[in-house]
Amino acid sequence: MNPKPFLHTHPYEPFLFSEATKLIVGTLPPPRFTTGDLKHDDVDFCYGSRNGMLWPILNEIFELDLKYETTKEATEQRKNFLLEQKVGVCDIVESAERQKIDASDLGMQNVKLRDLVGYLREYSNIETVLFMGGNSKNGPEYFFRRQLKEYDLKLEVINDEVPRMHKLDLPVNLKTPQKSRTITTVSLTAPSGAANRAVGSLQSYKDLKTANPKFNTFDFRVMQYRKFFE
């Protein structure tokens, strides 16, 4: 008899506001954020895991002097940055079940999604969606594509090299499908250690590493993210 699966629910509501022009989209934070068993250097906010790279990357790009601790100040630093830069956060997974309690996307079962298409319609200033990962199974782009099918919509390729870019012509509403706005999606290299092997296999990374042996996978992400966040 299989043990009862762990219900991995997203602990944070979408961080959305009317001025947002960019939207960060991932899946779920590690299970300890659901249970509240945070480490001392976790931040109690989106992408706050001590092992995650998103905030260290943004800290490097914008010289933010961020704190990495479970304090209100650390959380407010991140919220203020997002508001100033007009960047929202809306991970696409609301909840999932897990037989093994870990943070892998592949381990998610019976996934319930947030209505990302609905949020994009509601927050009409969003021009760019930044996926934290590519189109691998159970990744944010993978789920978004699945959701688009329900709306009879699809992504069109702009650039098929990493980071892959697509465009979406999103109808303003279902009653007037001829009226739409174009949203660009970018599938950034995931800000997690699990993606390091994929980075290491990229020819562009190999070339940069050959030119500068000190160049690493974190540097590669900083270089990639800078273009889309600045």
FIVO-241010 format. One record per residue (C-alpha): x, y, z; residue number from 1. Coordinates in Angstrom, 1 decimal. Each point is the difference from the previous one (the first is absolute). Last residue first. Example, Ala and Ser with C-alpha at 12.3 -4.5 7.8 and 13.67 -1.06 7.14 Angstrom:
BEGIN
+--------+--------+--------+-----+
|     c1 |     c2 |     c3 |   i |
+--------+--------+--------+-----+
|   13.7 |   -1.1 |    7.1 |   2 |
|   -1.4 |   -3.4 |    0.7 |   1 |
+--------+--------+--------+-----+
// end
This chain:
BEGIN
+--------+--------+--------+-----+
|     c1 |     c2 |     c3 |   i |
+--------+--------+--------+-----+
|   17.7 |   45.3 |  -17.2 | 230 |
|   -1.9 |   -3.2 |    0.6 | 229 |
|    0.1 |   -1.6 |   -3.5 | 228 |
|    3.6 |    0.6 |   -1.0 | 227 |
|    1.3 |   -0.5 |    3.5 | 226 |
|   -1.5 |   -3.4 |    0.2 | 225 |
|    2.4 |   -1.6 |   -2.5 | 224 |
|    3.2 |    1.6 |    1.3 | 223 |
|   -1.0 |   -0.8 |    3.6 | 222 |
|   -0.9 |   -3.5 |   -1.0 | 221 |
|    3.4 |   -0.6 |   -1.6 | 220 |
|    1.8 |    1.4 |    3.0 | 219 |
|   -1.9 |   -2.5 |    2.2 | 218 |
|    1.0 |   -2.8 |   -2.3 | 217 |
|    3.7 |    0.9 |    0.3 | 216 |
|    2.7 |    2.2 |   -1.7 | 215 |
|    3.3 |   -0.5 |    1.7 | 214 |
|    1.5 |   -1.9 |   -3.0 | 213 |
|   -0.6 |    3.2 |   -2.2 | 212 |
|    0.1 |   -0.5 |   -3.7 | 211 |
|   -0.6 |   -3.8 |    0.3 | 210 |
|   -2.8 |    0.7 |    2.5 | 209 |
|   -1.6 |    2.4 |   -2.5 | 208 |
|    0.2 |   -2.5 |   -2.8 | 207 |
|   -1.4 |   -2.8 |    2.2 | 206 |
|   -2.9 |    2.2 |    1.1 | 205 |
|   -0.9 |    0.8 |   -3.6 | 204 |
|    0.3 |   -3.7 |   -0.9 | 203 |
|   -2.6 |   -0.9 |    2.7 | 202 |
|    0.7 |   -3.2 |    1.8 | 201 |
|    1.1 |    1.8 |    3.2 | 200 |
|   -3.3 |    1.8 |    0.2 | 199 |
|   -1.9 |   -3.2 |   -0.1 | 198 |
|    2.1 |   -1.4 |    2.8 | 197 |
|   -0.5 |    3.1 |    2.1 | 196 |
|   -3.8 |   -0.3 |   -0.3 | 195 |
|   -0.5 |   -1.9 |    3.2 | 194 |
|    1.9 |    2.6 |    1.9 | 193 |
|   -2.9 |    2.4 |   -0.4 | 192 |
|   -0.6 |    3.3 |   -1.7 | 191 |
|   -1.6 |   -1.7 |   -3.0 | 190 |
|    1.5 |    1.2 |   -3.3 | 189 |
|   -2.3 |    2.6 |   -1.3 | 188 |
|   -3.0 |   -0.8 |   -2.2 | 187 |
|   -1.1 |    3.4 |   -1.3 | 186 |
|   -3.6 |    0.8 |   -0.9 | 185 |
|   -1.1 |    3.0 |   -2.0 | 184 |
|   -3.5 |    1.3 |    0.3 | 183 |
|   -1.9 |    1.5 |   -2.9 | 182 |
|   -3.4 |    1.6 |    0.5 | 181 |
|   -3.3 |   -1.0 |   -1.5 | 180 |
|   -3.2 |    1.2 |   -1.6 | 179 |
|   -1.3 |   -2.5 |   -2.5 | 178 |
|   -1.0 |   -2.3 |    2.8 | 177 |
|   -2.7 |    2.5 |    1.0 | 176 |
|   -2.5 |   -2.0 |    2.2 | 175 |
|    2.8 |   -2.2 |    1.5 | 174 |
|    1.8 |    3.0 |    1.4 | 173 |
|    3.1 |    2.1 |   -0.7 | 172 |
|    1.2 |   -2.8 |   -2.3 | 171 |
|    3.6 |   -1.0 |    0.8 | 170 |
|    2.4 |   -0.2 |   -3.0 | 169 |
|    2.8 |   -2.0 |    1.6 | 168 |
|    3.6 |    0.4 |   -1.0 | 167 |
|    2.9 |   -2.4 |    0.6 | 166 |
|    3.6 |    0.1 |    1.2 | 165 |
|    2.5 |   -2.7 |    0.7 | 164 |
|    2.9 |    0.9 |    2.3 | 163 |
|    1.6 |   -2.0 |   -1.5 | 162 |
|   -0.5 |    0.0 |   -3.8 | 161 |
|   -3.4 |   -0.5 |   -1.6 | 160 |
|   -0.7 |    3.7 |   -0.4 | 159 |
|   -3.4 |    1.6 |   -0.8 | 158 |
|   -2.0 |   -3.2 |    0.0 | 157 |
|   -3.8 |    0.3 |    0.2 | 156 |
|   -1.9 |   -1.0 |    3.1 | 155 |
|   -3.5 |   -1.4 |   -0.1 | 154 |
|   -3.6 |    0.8 |    0.7 | 153 |
|   -3.2 |   -2.1 |   -0.1 | 152 |
|   -0.7 |    1.0 |    3.6 | 151 |
|    0.3 |   -3.5 |    1.3 | 150 |
|    3.1 |   -0.4 |   -2.1 | 149 |
|    1.5 |    3.0 |    1.7 | 148 |
|   -0.1 |   -1.9 |    3.3 | 147 |
|    2.2 |   -2.8 |   -1.3 | 146 |
|    2.5 |    2.6 |   -1.4 | 145 |
|    0.1 |    1.7 |    3.4 | 144 |
|    0.6 |   -3.4 |    1.7 | 143 |
|    3.1 |   -0.7 |   -2.3 | 142 |
|    1.2 |    3.6 |    0.4 | 141 |
|    0.0 |   -0.4 |    3.8 | 140 |
|    1.8 |   -3.3 |    0.0 | 139 |
|   -2.0 |   -3.2 |    0.6 | 138 |
|    1.7 |   -1.7 |   -3.0 | 137 |
|    2.8 |    2.0 |   -1.5 | 136 |
|   -1.1 |    3.3 |   -1.8 | 135 |
|    2.6 |    2.2 |    1.6 | 134 |
|    0.8 |    1.5 |    3.4 | 133 |
|   -0.9 |    2.9 |    2.1 | 132 |
|   -2.4 |    1.4 |   -2.6 | 131 |
|    0.2 |    3.8 |   -0.5 | 130 |
|   -3.3 |    1.3 |   -1.4 | 129 |
|    0.3 |    3.4 |   -1.8 | 128 |
|   -2.5 |    2.7 |   -0.9 | 127 |
|   -2.1 |    0.2 |    3.2 | 126 |
|   -1.9 |    3.3 |   -0.1 | 125 |
|   -3.4 |   -1.8 |   -0.3 | 124 |
|    0.0 |   -1.6 |    3.4 | 123 |
|   -3.5 |   -1.6 |   -0.2 | 122 |
|    0.7 |   -1.8 |   -3.3 | 121 |
|    3.4 |   -1.3 |    1.1 | 120 |
|   -1.7 |   -1.1 |    3.3 | 119 |
|   -2.6 |   -2.0 |   -2.0 | 118 |
|    2.6 |   -1.6 |   -2.1 | 117 |
|    1.9 |   -1.0 |    3.1 | 116 |
|   -3.0 |   -1.8 |    1.4 | 115 |
|    1.8 |   -1.7 |    2.9 | 114 |
|    0.7 |   -3.7 |   -0.6 | 113 |
|   -1.0 |   -3.1 |    2.0 | 112 |
|    2.5 |   -2.8 |   -0.4 | 111 |
|   -1.1 |   -3.6 |    0.7 | 110 |
|    3.6 |   -1.0 |    0.2 | 109 |
|    3.3 |    1.9 |    0.5 | 108 |
|    3.2 |   -2.1 |    0.2 | 107 |
|    1.2 |    1.3 |   -3.4 | 106 |
|    0.1 |    3.5 |    1.3 | 105 |
|    2.5 |   -1.0 |    2.7 | 104 |
|   -0.3 |    1.8 |    3.4 | 103 |
|    0.0 |   -3.0 |    2.3 | 102 |
|   -2.5 |   -2.0 |    2.1 | 101 |
|   -0.3 |   -3.3 |   -1.9 | 100 |
|   -3.5 |   -1.1 |   -0.7 |  99 |
|   -0.9 |    3.5 |   -1.0 |  98 |
|   -3.3 |    1.7 |   -0.7 |  97 |
|   -0.3 |    3.3 |   -1.7 |  96 |
|   -1.3 |    3.5 |    0.8 |  95 |
|   -0.5 |    3.5 |   -1.5 |  94 |
|    2.5 |   -0.4 |   -2.7 |  93 |
|    0.5 |    2.9 |   -2.5 |  92 |
|    2.3 |    2.1 |    2.1 |  91 |
|   -1.1 |    3.6 |   -0.1 |  90 |
|    2.6 |    2.7 |    0.7 |  89 |
|   -0.2 |    3.6 |   -1.1 |  88 |
|    2.7 |    2.3 |   -1.3 |  87 |
|   -0.5 |    3.8 |   -0.2 |  86 |
|    3.7 |    0.7 |    0.8 |  85 |
|   -0.9 |    2.1 |    3.1 |  84 |
|   -2.7 |   -2.4 |    1.1 |  83 |
|    2.2 |   -3.0 |   -0.4 |  82 |
|    2.8 |    1.7 |    1.9 |  81 |
|   -2.3 |    1.0 |    2.8 |  80 |
|   -1.4 |   -3.5 |    0.4 |  79 |
|    3.6 |   -1.4 |    0.2 |  78 |
|    1.2 |    2.4 |    2.6 |  77 |
|   -3.3 |   -0.5 |    1.9 |  76 |
|    0.7 |   -3.7 |    0.4 |  75 |
|    3.5 |    0.5 |    1.3 |  74 |
|   -1.3 |    2.6 |    2.5 |  73 |
|   -2.8 |   -2.3 |    1.2 |  72 |
|    2.6 |   -2.5 |    1.0 |  71 |
|    0.9 |   -3.6 |   -0.9 |  70 |
|    3.5 |    0.8 |   -1.3 |  69 |
|    1.9 |    0.7 |   -3.2 |  68 |
|    0.4 |    3.8 |    0.0 |  67 |
|    0.2 |    1.7 |   -3.3 |  66 |
|    2.8 |    2.5 |   -0.9 |  65 |
|   -1.9 |    1.0 |   -3.1 |  64 |
|    2.8 |    0.2 |   -2.5 |  63 |
|   -2.4 |   -0.1 |   -3.0 |  62 |
|    1.5 |   -2.9 |   -1.9 |  61 |
|    1.7 |   -1.8 |    2.9 |  60 |
|   -3.1 |    0.3 |    2.2 |  59 |
|   -2.1 |   -1.2 |   -2.8 |  58 |
|    2.1 |   -3.1 |   -0.4 |  57 |
|    0.1 |   -0.6 |    3.8 |  56 |
|   -3.8 |    0.4 |    0.0 |  55 |
|   -0.6 |   -2.5 |   -2.7 |  54 |
|    2.6 |   -2.5 |    1.2 |  53 |
|   -1.9 |   -2.3 |    2.2 |  52 |
|    1.7 |   -2.1 |    2.7 |  51 |
|   -0.9 |    2.2 |    2.9 |  50 |
|   -3.5 |   -0.1 |   -1.2 |  49 |
|   -1.7 |    3.4 |   -0.2 |  48 |
|   -1.3 |   -0.3 |   -3.6 |  47 |
|   -3.3 |    1.6 |    1.1 |  46 |
|    0.1 |    1.2 |    3.6 |  45 |
|    1.0 |   -1.2 |    3.5 |  44 |
|    3.7 |    0.3 |   -0.7 |  43 |
|    2.1 |   -3.0 |    0.8 |  42 |
|    3.2 |    0.6 |    2.0 |  41 |
|   -1.3 |   -1.4 |    3.3 |  40 |
|   -1.6 |   -3.0 |   -1.7 |  39 |
|   -3.8 |    0.0 |   -0.4 |  38 |
|   -2.2 |   -2.7 |    1.4 |  37 |
|   -3.3 |    1.8 |   -0.9 |  36 |
|   -1.7 |   -3.2 |   -1.4 |  35 |
|   -0.5 |    1.5 |   -3.5 |  34 |
|    3.4 |    1.8 |    0.0 |  33 |
|    1.5 |   -3.3 |    1.1 |  32 |
|   -1.4 |   -1.6 |   -3.2 |  31 |
|    2.5 |    1.9 |   -2.3 |  30 |
|   -1.5 |    2.9 |   -2.0 |  29 |
|   -2.5 |   -0.9 |   -2.7 |  28 |
|   -0.3 |    0.6 |   -3.8 |  27 |
|    1.7 |    3.0 |   -1.6 |  26 |
|   -1.3 |    3.2 |   -1.6 |  25 |
|    1.6 |    3.4 |    0.3 |  24 |
|   -2.2 |    2.7 |   -1.6 |  23 |
|    1.1 |    3.2 |   -1.7 |  22 |
|   -1.9 |    3.3 |   -0.6 |  21 |
|   -1.5 |    0.3 |    3.5 |  20 |
|   -1.8 |    3.3 |    0.6 |  19 |
|   -3.4 |   -1.6 |    1.0 |  18 |
|    1.4 |   -2.2 |    2.8 |  17 |
|    0.8 |   -3.7 |    0.4 |  16 |
|    1.8 |   -2.0 |    2.5 |  15 |
|   -1.9 |   -3.3 |   -0.4 |  14 |
|   -1.0 |   -1.4 |    3.4 |  13 |
|    2.7 |   -1.8 |    1.9 |  12 |
|    0.1 |   -3.4 |    1.7 |  11 |
|   -0.5 |   -2.1 |   -3.2 |  10 |
|   -1.4 |   -3.3 |    1.1 |   9 |
|    1.9 |   -3.3 |    0.1 |   8 |
|   -2.5 |   -2.7 |    1.1 |   7 |
|    2.2 |   -2.9 |    1.2 |   6 |
|   -1.2 |   -3.3 |   -1.3 |   5 |
|   -1.7 |   -2.5 |    2.4 |   4 |
|    2.3 |   -3.0 |    0.3 |   3 |
|   -0.2 |   -2.7 |   -2.7 |   2 |
|   -1.5 |   -3.3 |    1.1 |   1 |
+--------+--------+--------+-----+
// end
